[in-house]
Structures are given as C-alpha cells and as structure tokens.
C-alpha cells in the first residue's frame, strides 16, 4: 500500500458521508494501492462496516474517547502506509486527488505535508452577509499554481500562509506519529482538536508546525 485514507467521524450525516465515499470510490488511483480507514469517534450508533465493503483494503476502527485528536492518533497508529490523507466526513475529493498526492510525495523527498483547494458546495443559498474568506470554515482557494514553503534549519519557524488545512491534509506518517507522541504527553496540545459540538481548534496548526 502506498497511501492510507483516513476519515474520522462522529455521529455522521450519512447522506454527506455517502457522497464522500462515492468520491473515493471514483479515484483514479487503483484501490489496491491505498487503504481506507473509517474512524468511529464515540458515535452513539457506530457507522456500519458495510459502508466500505466495496474497498478491498477498507476497515472501521474505534476511537472511543471523544475528540478529533483522539481519532487522529488512533488513525495514524493503525495506518499501514507511509503517507496519510485525512478526509473529513463531508469532504468530497476530486477523482485524481490521491494520485496527485502520491506523485508529489514521490518526487519531493523533503515534503512533510500538503493540501489542495477546499471549495464550498452549498446545499442551500448562503445568507446575504456571507462572503468567501469571512471565517475559517474549512474552505480556501489559493489559486492554481503550486505554493511551497520550507523552513531553514536554525531559524525560527513561522506559520506559512499556504499551510494545509485539515480537510484533505496529506502528511507523512512518520511526521504524524512524531506529533502524536508529543500530544500524548502534553494535555494542552491534546485539547486543541475539536470535541463534539465545540468547533474551536488549533490542531491543524500544531500538526503543521510539528
């Protein structure tokens, strides 16, 4: 396996999750090259394994402690591939997303993390006051050209404007495990991730900086 696709979910809306899985089923990268892990994060009714029986390397795992951080740690520990792709349970990937990620990591040995555009798909008309970029709603379009930032050894780390967001985040498993090891011994960092209906989060920033 070359990639692991991980979907943390807590009491999912199954119509949205179904669209996410349909998009994954349509990926141009052959299913034999990647595994699919659905992470049940303390759902009242765990998502049934039948949702992913179409995938030859699909499985459902449990992260019984509520919180995105706990789901992510469970996911990266159980993943078997060197590159992880994190997909929200309402995050619909373009058909070539996995193939592009695999290619980028193959040709860039120093690449730690990457992401792509995250465009809104409205089910209802947004209110008149809404405009793109008004709030960090998990939607972002930085244009069509690749943007790259590298930190130089011995200098202070800054937070790049093009740092990937959690939706569609692709990251080397080795780097993710380094983050997980630090979080497990630091209760402050462990509290960054979203928990239940509490949507404040600094976890993506912490992952990128780590």
C-alpha positions in Angstrom: 0.0 0.0 0.0 1.2 3.5 -0.9 -1.4 5.6 0.9 -3.8 5.5 3.8 -7.0 7.5 3.6 -8.5 8.2 7.0 -12.0 9.5 7.7 -12.7 10.5 11.4 -16.4 10.7 12.0 -18.7 11.3 15.0 -22.5 10.7 14.5 -22.2 11.3 10.8 -24.8 12.6 8.4 -25.0 9.5 6.2 -26.1 11.4 3.1 -22.9 13.5 3.2 -20.7 10.6 4.2 -22.1 8.6 1.3 -21.0 11.4 -1.1 -17.5 11.3 0.4 -17.3 7.6 -0.1 -18.6 7.8 -3.6 -15.9 10.3 -4.5 -13.3 7.9 -3.0 -14.7 5.0 -5.0 -14.2 7.1 -8.2 -10.5 7.8 -7.5 -8.1 7.2 -10.4 -5.5 5.6 -8.1 -6.3 1.8 -8.1 -7.9 0.7 -4.8 -5.1 -1.9 -4.3 -2.6 0.9 -3.8 -4.4 2.5 -0.9 -6.2 1.6 2.3 -9.4 3.2 3.6 -9.9 3.6 7.4 -13.2 4.9 8.8 -12.6 6.1 12.4 -15.6 5.9 14.6 -15.1 8.6 17.2 -17.6 7.8 20.0 -20.7 7.8 17.8 -24.0 7.0 19.5 -24.5 4.5 16.7 -21.2 3.3 15.2 -21.1 3.5 11.4 -21.6 0.1 9.8 -18.7 -1.7 8.2 -21.0 -2.3 5.2 -20.3 1.3 4.1 -16.8 0.4 2.9 -17.1 -3.2 1.9 -16.6 -2.1 -1.7 -13.0 -1.4 -0.8 -10.6 -4.3 -0.7 -8.5 -2.7 2.0 -11.2 -1.0 3.9 -11.8 -1.2 7.7 -13.6 0.5 10.5 -11.7 1.2 13.7 -12.9 2.7 17.0 -11.6 5.8 18.8 -13.8 5.7 21.9 -12.6 8.9 23.5 -14.5 11.9 22.0 -12.4 14.4 20.2 -10.7 14.8 16.8 -7.2 14.5 18.4 -8.0 11.0 19.7 -9.5 10.0 16.4 -6.4 11.1 14.5 -4.0 9.4 16.9 -6.0 6.2 16.5 -5.9 6.5 12.8 -2.2 7.1 12.3 -1.3 4.3 14.7 -3.5 1.9 12.7 -2.5 3.1 9.3 0.0 0.9 7.3 1.2 3.3 4.7 4.0 5.9 4.6 1.6 8.7 3.5 -1.7 9.6 5.2 -4.6 11.6 3.7 -7.1 13.0 6.2 -10.6 13.3 4.8 -13.5 15.0 6.7 -16.8 13.2 6.6 -18.2 16.0 4.4 -15.0 16.4 2.3 -15.5 15.3 -1.3 -12.2 14.7 -3.1 -11.6 15.3 -6.8 -11.1 12.0 -8.7 -7.3 12.5 -9.1 -6.6 13.7 -5.6 -5.0 10.5 -4.3 -2.9 10.2 -7.5 -1.6 13.7 -7.3 -0.7 13.4 -3.6 1.2 10.2 -4.3 3.1 11.8 -7.2 4.1 14.8 -5.1 5.4 12.8 -2.2 7.3 10.6 -4.6 9.2 13.4 -6.3 9.7 15.6 -3.2 11.6 13.6 -0.5 11.6 16.6 1.9 7.9 17.2 1.6 6.3 16.9 5.0 2.6 18.0 4.4 0.5 19.2 1.6 -3.1 20.0 0.7 -5.3 21.4 -2.0 -8.1 23.7 -2.7 -11.2 23.4 -0.5 -14.2 24.8 -2.3 -17.7 25.2 -0.8 -20.6 23.2 -2.1 -23.8 24.8 -0.8 -26.9 22.7 -0.2 -28.8 25.9 0.5 -28.3 29.5 -0.6 -25.9 31.2 1.9 -27.1 34.2 3.8 -26.6 37.7 2.3 -23.8 38.6 4.7 -21.7 35.6 3.8 -18.6 36.0 1.6 -15.6 33.7 1.0 -12.8 34.2 3.5 -15.1 35.7 6.1 -14.4 32.9 8.6 -12.2 29.8 8.7 -15.0 27.5 7.6 -12.7 24.9 6.0 -13.0 26.5 2.6 -10.0 28.0 0.9 -8.8 28.7 -2.7 -5.2 29.9 -3.0 -5.1 29.8 -6.8 -4.0 27.3 -9.4 -0.2 27.5 -9.0 1.7 25.3 -6.5 2.8 27.2 -3.4 5.8 25.9 -1.4 7.3 27.0 1.9 10.4 25.5 3.5 11.9 26.1 7.0 15.6 26.7 7.2 17.5 24.9 10.0 18.5 27.2 12.8 15.9 29.8 12.1 12.5 30.5 13.9 9.6 28.6 12.4 6.8 30.8 11.1 3.3 29.7 10.1 3.0 29.7 6.3 0.0 31.3 4.7 -0.3 28.3 2.4 -0.1 25.7 5.3 -2.7 22.9 4.5 -5.9 22.7 6.4 -7.3 19.5 7.9 -9.7 18.8 5.1 -7.6 16.8 2.6 -4.4 17.1 4.6 -1.7 14.8 3.3 1.2 14.1 5.5 4.0 11.6 6.0 3.0 9.0 8.7 6.4 9.4 10.3 5.8 13.1 10.8 2.2 12.5 12.1 3.5 9.9 14.6 6.0 12.5 15.9 3.1 14.8 16.5 1.1 12.1 18.2 4.0 11.2 20.6 4.2 14.8 21.7 0.5 15.3 22.1 0.2 12.2 24.3 2.5 13.8 26.9 1.1 17.3 26.7 -2.6 17.8 27.9 -2.6 21.4 26.5 -1.8 20.2 23.0 -4.2 17.3 23.4 -7.1 19.8 23.9 -6.5 21.6 20.6 -8.7 19.3 18.5 -12.4 19.7 18.0 -14.6 17.8 20.5 -18.3 17.2 19.9 -20.1 20.4 19.2 -17.1 22.6 20.3 -15.7 23.7 16.9 -12.7 25.8 18.1 -9.5 24.2 17.0 -5.8 24.9 16.7 -4.8 21.3 15.9 -4.1 21.7 12.2 -1.7 24.5 13.0 0.0 22.3 15.7 0.4 19.4 13.2 1.9 21.6 10.5 4.4 23.3 12.9 5.4 19.9 14.3 
